[in-house]
């Protein structure tokens, strides 16, 4: 069963599938979404990095939100990512997301401009006071160059809409620092596939996942088994999964995970320019990793009934 509390469990950062004509492929989007729900994910996140947010128009993001809300079961959380460079634009998207039925927001620091700590906090607060939607702060200094520090969270937790963090610092000790300082005031979700299990064991209550887009059942089995303390069983699957999980931390992670989803029959390889589809040696190398994993796939426990 999926968790009933927001910010607990596994949240796929969903891919945005495209057609050969560069339109959003809603049929494939729905196919992948329904498999995620069947696997037992706790909610979904739209228009993140894996969703190719940087190449989607706002109208496309809103259309994805409308469509997802029309497909998912009642009360199933649909989270919209906000990754903007202008504070006013981020605020406007947050307001529109609420109108369209979003259940929460994932919020990145300002894009492009290397904002100071004070500016990042002001940006987050502007969105937090403009909406009553729950907010997940995305803390990823490795990829985005801005570290949301404990001192910044001291300011942010004054605002009740700021409820969770996608912990992508790659520093596992930061989870303990967060828990020591804030207790359960901030829900911690792992944000890096290659340390997802470690993050959970250190105290995270969920994760925002990437390879779940192609392998949702294996992802959920690891999460549920670890939650129940069946660590050896979780580790067996996790070790099998690692060559695939490493695809999530590489520059062309979108193309790699789309290829994996395609091989699983729940995706397509089409990407939107400036990204280009894989070809040649690179495609062959990634495809070999995927096929090797498929050939040695572990037998899963009936994790849904545990």
Secondary structure, DSSP 8 states (H G I E B T S, - for coil): ---SSTT-EEEEE----B-TTSSB-HHHHHHHHHHHHHHT-SEEEESSTTTTGGGS-HHHHHHHHHHHHHHS-TT-EEEEEE--SSHHHHHHHHHHHHHTT--EEEE---SSS---HHHHHHHHHHHHTT--SEEEEEE-HHHHS----HHHHHHHTTSTTEEEEEE-SS-THHHHHHHHHHTTSSEEEE--GGGHHHHHHTT-SEEEESGGGT-HHHHHHHHHHHHTT-HHHHHHHHHHHHHHHGGGGSTTHHHHHHHHHHHTTS------TTS----HHHHHHHHHHHHHHHHT------GGG-
